[in-house]
Amino acid sequence: MPQPSWHPESLAARLPFLRRRAGLAAAVRAFFDARGYLEVETPYAVTAPGEEVHLSAFATERIAPDGERTKLWLHTSPEFAMKKLLVGGAGRIFQLARVWRNGEGSDLHAAEFTMLEWYRPGATLDDLIAETHALLRAVLPPRVACRGVTTDLGTVERLTMAAAFSRDTGADLLATAGDALALAAAAGAALRPDETWEDLFFRLLLERIEPRIGRDRPTFLTHWPAAQAALARRDPADPRVAERFELWVCGMELANAFVELTDAGEQRARFLADRARRAALYGDTGWEMDEAFLAALAHGMPPAAGIALGFDRLAMIAAGAPRIGDVTWLP
C-alpha cells in the first residue's frame, strides 16, 4: 500500500521539489511587484465558475444566517472576477489562485491546482508574449529539464496555428474551418464517426503538432481559429482568427492567453452558444450565466491582455519533477 502523503518518508521525498516551489512563488511575486502589478484575491466560491464547454465544476452551497441557501461552485479560473476588477480601475493585477476542475487527474493534471493569472491594461499580444518570456527567464534557470525534455529559454518560437497545421498536417486550417470532411481530407486523416470539425482540430493538434513544439525552446502558438476564440477578441486584421496564444515549455502546455474581448454583446452571444452546446452534450447548462460579469463588460472594460499559467507545471519545470503530485504539499 502506498504511503500517505503526510508520512515523513513521503514528504521527505517531495521536500526538495516543494522548497523549489516556495522559492518560485516568491520570485513570481517579485517579478510582478517590480513591474507595477498589484496582487489581488477574488472569491473561490462563485455563482458561475466559467463557461468552457467541457470543464466540470465542484458544487457547493452557501447557507445565510436566515437559512437561505444559495448554490455555488468552486471557480475553474479567476478570470471573470479579475476582469470585473479591471472595469473598476484596478490596473495591472495578478493572482496566484487555487482553482478546481472536477474529473481531472494525471501526472500533469490535478482536480485542485494553482493558477497564476495576470492582466495588463493596454497590452497587445506581442507585449504579453514578451512579458511571459521575461517571466520565464526571471524565475527559471537559462536551461530547464523536465520529463525527459530539455528546453533553452534564451529564445522562443512563435508559430501561428495556421502555420503549424500547414507544417505538420499539410492542411489549410482556415480554408477548411467548420468543414470536418475537408480538414480530414487535407490532413490525410480518417474522420471518426460523429467527429466534428472541432474534435478533429484538437485531435490533430494533440497527435501531430504538440509532439513537435515547446521542446528545444518555448513555443507560443498564436492566432487560433475564431471558433476557438473563447474570451479573446477576433484579430482586427483577420477576423478568421482570434488574438489568442498558448505556450509550451518542456513539451508541456503551460499557459493560455487572450487579448481580451471587451464587447459585452459578442461575449453574451458566445456564452449562449457555449451553454447550448454544453446542454446538448451533457444534458444541463450547469449554472446561471454570470450577468454581473456581462454587466461589467457593458459598463466598459479597458483594452487589455491576460494570461492563465499553470503554476504547478511551472514548479515541475523549475524543480525537474516528473509528476504534479511531486510539487503538491498534500497531493
Stockholm file with secondary structure:
# STOCKHOLM 1.0

chainA/1-331         MPQPSWHPESLAARLPFLRRRAGLAAAVRAFFDARGYLEVETPYAVTAPGEEVHLSAFATERIAPDGERTKLWLHTSPEFAMKKLLVGGAGRIFQLARVWRNGEGSDLHAAEFTMLEWYRPGATLDDLIAETHALLRAVLPPRVACRGVTTDLGTVERLTMAAAFSRDTGADLLATAGDALALAAAAGAALRPDETWEDLFFRLLLERIEPRIGRDRPTFLTHWPAAQAALARRDPADPRVAERFELWVCGMELANAFVELTDAGEQRARFLADRARRAALYGDTGWEMDEAFLAALAHGMPPAAGIALGFDRLAMIAAGAPRIGDVTWLP
#=GR chainA/1-331 SS CCCCTTSHHHHHHHHHHHHHHHHHHHHHHHHHHHTTCEECCCCSEESCCCCCTTCBCCEEEEECTTCCEEEEEECSCSHHHHHHHHHHTCCSEEEEEEEECBTCCSSSCCSEEEEEEEEEETCCHHHHHHHHHHHHHHHSCSEEEETTEEEECSSCEEEEHHHHHHHHHCCCTTTTTTCHHHHHHHHTCCCCTTCCHHHHHHHHIIIIIGGGSSSSSCEEEEEEEGGGCTTBCEETTEEEEEEEEEEEETTEEEEEEEEBCCCHHHHHHHHHHHHHHHHHHHSCCCSCCCHHHHHHHHHHCCCEEEEEEEHHHHHHHHHTCSSGGGGCSCC
#=GC SS_cons         CCCCTTSHHHHHHHHHHHHHHHHHHHHHHHHHHHTTCEECCCCSEESCCCCCTTCBCCEEEEECTTCCEEEEEECSCSHHHHHHHHHHTCCSEEEEEEEECBTCCSSSCCSEEEEEEEEEETCCHHHHHHHHHHHHHHHSCSEEEETTEEEECSSCEEEEHHHHHHHHHCCCTTTTTTCHHHHHHHHTCCCCTTCCHHHHHHHHIIIIIGGGSSSSSCEEEEEEEGGGCTTBCEETTEEEEEEEEEEEETTEEEEEEEEBCCCHHHHHHHHHHHHHHHHHHHSCCCSCCCHHHHHHHHHHCCCEEEEEEEHHHHHHHHHTCSSGGGGCSCC
//
